[in-house]
C-alpha cells in the first residue's frame, strides 16, 4: 500500500504511514456487477418461455386406416386363392413343387398393404392452440408449421366413396409466404376436426 500524501510504501495492514504519519485509506476495489433485469422484463421473459413450453395440443391424427384394412383383407383372400391355384396347377402338371413355396408366394401379397400401412404411419397432422403441424417421413422427418393467424379459410372435401366410408380431406387456405392450399388427406370425421380448427382460430382472434 502506498501513502497518498508522500508516496511511501507501507504494508497492507498499516493504518498510518510509517514515513509521514498520514492516515492510510484502503484502496477502492472495482466490482463488476451484472445488471438484474427489471421486474417487468423478467416477467415478460418468463411469460414468453411459459407460452412456448406450455403449447396446448388440441388433436393429433393420422390418415384413415380404412384403405389399409381393405388392403390386408384383399391380400389375405388373394393369398388363399393363389395358393389354391398354384397347388392345382402343380397337381395337374405333376411338378412336385413344395407347398411351402406356394404359401410363401401367398404371404408375399401381404407386403403390398404393409407398404401402404407404413406410408400411412409416417404422416401425422397436429393442431395446437397456435399452429397446424404436418409431420412426414420415417428416417428423415419433414415438419411444416402453419400459424393459425395465416389461415384464411378451412373447408372439407370428400368424394361419394369417402362420404360412404366416413372420411375425407381437410383443405386449409394458407396466406403465409408459401401460400397455396394445404390438404390433410383421408382423415376420419373431417368436419369434426375442421370445427376444432375454426374454434381455435376464433379464440386466437379474441
C-alpha positions in Angstrom: 0.0 0.0 0.0 1.4 3.5 -0.9 0.8 6.7 1.0 -1.4 9.1 -0.9 0.5 12.1 0.6 4.2 11.2 0.4 4.1 8.1 -1.8 6.0 5.9 0.7 5.4 2.2 0.6 3.7 0.7 3.6 2.5 -2.8 4.5 -1.1 -3.7 3.6 -2.0 -3.9 7.3 -0.7 -0.4 8.2 -3.1 2.2 9.4 -0.7 5.2 9.4 2.1 6.0 7.0 5.5 5.0 8.6 7.2 8.0 7.0 4.8 10.9 7.4 2.1 9.5 9.7 -0.8 10.2 7.4 -3.9 8.0 7.9 -4.0 5.4 5.2 -7.2 4.5 3.5 -7.9 1.1 1.9 -7.8 1.1 -1.9 -11.2 1.0 -3.6 -12.0 -2.2 -5.3 -13.7 -2.0 -8.6 -16.5 -4.5 -8.8 -18.4 -5.7 -11.8 -22.0 -6.5 -11.3 -24.4 -7.9 -13.8 -27.5 -5.7 -14.1 -30.5 -7.6 -12.8 -33.5 -7.3 -15.1 -36.3 -5.2 -14.1 -39.4 -6.9 -12.8 -41.3 -6.1 -16.0 -38.5 -7.5 -18.2 -38.1 -10.7 -16.1 -41.9 -11.4 -16.0 -42.2 -10.8 -19.8 -39.3 -13.3 -20.5 -40.8 -15.8 -18.1 -44.2 -15.4 -19.8 -42.7 -16.0 -23.2 -40.9 -19.1 -22.1 -44.1 -20.4 -20.5 -46.1 -19.9 -23.7 -43.5 -21.7 -25.8 -43.2 -24.6 -23.4 -46.9 -25.0 -22.5 -48.3 -25.0 -26.0 -51.6 -26.8 -25.8 -52.2 -29.7 -28.2 -55.8 -29.9 -29.5 -55.6 -33.0 -31.6 -53.1 -35.2 -33.3 -54.3 -37.6 -36.1 -53.1 -39.7 -39.0 -54.8 -40.6 -42.3 -57.6 -43.2 -42.0 -56.8 -46.9 -41.7 -59.8 -47.9 -44.0 -57.7 -48.4 -47.1 -55.1 -50.4 -45.2 -57.7 -52.7 -43.6 -59.3 -53.3 -47.0 -55.8 -53.9 -48.5 -55.0 -56.5 -45.8 -58.3 -58.3 -46.3 -57.8 -58.4 -50.1 -54.2 -59.6 -49.7 -55.3 -62.5 -47.4 -58.1 -63.5 -49.8 -55.7 -63.3 -52.7 -53.1 -65.3 -50.9 -55.5 -68.2 -50.3 -56.7 -68.1 -53.9 -53.1 -68.0 -55.2 -52.0 -71.0 -53.0 -55.0 -73.0 -54.2 -54.5 -72.1 -57.8 -50.8 -72.9 -57.8 -51.4 -76.2 -55.9 -54.0 -77.2 -58.5 -51.6 -76.4 -61.4 -48.8 -78.3 -59.7 -51.1 -81.3 -59.2 -52.3 -81.1 -62.8 -48.8 -80.9 -64.3 -47.1 -83.2 -61.7 -44.2 -80.8 -61.0 -43.8 -81.9 -57.4 -43.2 -78.4 -56.0 -43.2 -78.0 -52.3 -46.4 -76.5 -50.9 -44.4 -74.2 -48.7 -43.2 -72.3 -51.8 -46.9 -71.6 -52.7 -47.5 -70.4 -49.1 -44.5 -68.0 -49.2 -45.7 -66.6 -52.5 -49.2 -66.1 -51.0 -47.7 -64.4 -47.9 -45.7 -62.1 -50.2 -49.0 -60.5 -51.2 -49.2 -59.0 -47.7 -46.2 -56.8 -48.5 -48.4 -54.6 -50.6 -50.8 -53.4 -47.8 -47.9 -53.4 -45.4 -46.2 -50.8 -47.6 -49.2 -48.6 -47.6 -49.6 -49.1 -43.8 -46.1 -47.8 -43.4 -46.8 -44.8 -45.6 -49.8 -44.0 -43.5 -47.9 -44.2 -40.2 -45.2 -41.7 -41.3 -47.8 -38.9 -41.7 -49.2 -37.0 -38.7 -51.4 -33.9 -38.5 -51.3 -32.0 -35.2 -53.3 -28.9 -34.2 -52.1 -26.8 -31.2 -53.5 -23.5 -29.9 -51.2 -21.6 -32.2 -50.4 -23.6 -35.3 -51.1 -26.6 -37.6 -48.1 -29.0 -37.7 -47.7 -31.5 -40.5 -45.0 -34.2 -40.0 -44.0 -36.6 -42.8 -41.1 -39.0 -43.1 -39.8 -42.1 -41.2 -36.0 -41.8 -41.1 -35.7 -38.2 -42.4 -38.7 -36.3 -41.0 -40.0 -33.2 -42.6 -42.1 -30.9 -40.5 -44.2 -28.0 -41.7 -45.8 -25.5 -39.4 -48.7 -23.3 -40.4 -49.6 -20.5 -37.9 -53.3 -20.2 -37.3 -53.1 -16.4 -38.0 -52.1 -17.1 -41.6 -55.0 -19.4 -42.3 -57.7 -17.7 -44.3 -60.3 -20.5 -44.8 -61.0 -24.1 -43.8 -63.2 -26.5 -45.8 -64.0 -30.2 -46.1 -63.8 -32.0 -49.4 -64.9 -35.6 -49.9 -65.9 -37.9 -52.8 -69.0 -40.1 -52.7 -66.8 -43.1 -51.7 -65.2 -41.1 -48.9 -68.5 -40.0 -47.6 -69.8 -43.5 -47.5 -66.7 -44.7 -45.6 -66.8 -41.7 -43.2 -63.6 -39.9 -44.1 -62.5 -37.0 -46.3 -59.9 -34.2 -46.9 -59.5 -31.1 -44.8 -58.5 -28.2 -47.0 -56.7 -25.2 -45.5 -56.2 -21.9 -47.4 -52.8 -20.6 -46.3 -52.0 -16.9 -46.6 -48.3 -17.1 -45.4 -45.3 -16.6 -47.7 -45.6 -20.1 -49.0 -49.2 -19.6 -49.9 -51.4 -22.2 -51.6 -53.6 -24.8 -50.1 -52.7 -27.4 -47.6 -54.6 -30.7 -47.7 -54.9 -33.1 -44.7 -55.7 -36.1 -46.8 -58.1 -39.0 -45.9 -58.8 -38.3 -42.3 -61.8 -39.7 -40.3 -64.6 -37.3 -39.4 -63.0 -34.4 -41.2 -65.9 -32.0 -40.3 -65.2 -32.5 -36.6 -61.5 -31.6 -37.0 -62.4 -28.6 -39.2 -64.8 -27.3 -36.5 -62.0 -27.7 -33.9 -59.6 -25.8 -36.1 -62.1 -23.0 -36.7 -62.7 -22.8 -33.0 -59.0 -22.3 -32.3 -58.8 -19.6 -34.9 -61.7 -17.7 -33.3 -60.1 -18.0 -29.9 -56.9 -16.6 -31.2 -58.7 -13.5 -32.7 -60.2 -12.6 -29.4 
